[in-house]
Amino acid sequence: AERLTSISRILSEKGHGTFGELLDKSQGKIGVVVSFVAILELMKRGFVGFSDERPHEQYSLVDETLYWLKPHV
């Protein structure tokens, strides 16, 4: 819940951010996994989306840009 709130706040204020920027690397692998699951949950709820415009040869999940889809409240 804490990561959901943190990621929601960052994306709603900035409008976008890369996956790498949103990861909680300070908690090691567990922090990365928790951040990833939080982002998936926000996508499921329709708050976050991403663009798949890059060629797959240049694809890197860490550099993937995520967008806030709901208006700031």
Secondary structure, DSSP 8 states (H G I E B T S, - for coil): -HHHHHHHHHHHHHSEEEHHHH--GGGHHHHHHHHHHHHHHHHHTTSEEE---S-GGG--GGG-EEEE-S---
